[in-house]
């Protein structure tokens, strides 16, 4: 039970930090080194509905996903970094493509089946999940 109590706050911290380091770091590098992203990341532009800076919003939701990753990691015996990458790439991307767009009243993929956008989402979300699992390693949440 002690591991479960630790998984929630540590998962949140690891997920939020993974957004800051791995997700947005990759956006920054893809923008500046390869010109593959339209913006350089780390945006402080206010986003609706609360007009919170985009980076802080991403870190909050990364923290929520980090809790999920930390809890599921306790149950699976797949290598943690592989699990993190696949979870981020598949689950987080699919959630964004289907659930978030539906909540906004938009069609899946925002009506855009654009391969360029899809591979970037898979890569960036995969790096987020990998980074979360990586940051959770020293926290010994597997029990």
PyMOL commands that set and color helices and strands:
alter all, ss='L'
color gray80, all
select helices_A, chain A and resi 2-34+54-73+80-103+108-111+115-139
alter helices_A, ss='H'
color red, helices_A
select strands_A, chain A and resi 46-47+52-53
alter strands_A, ss='S'
color yellow, strands_A
deselect
rebuild
show_as cartoon
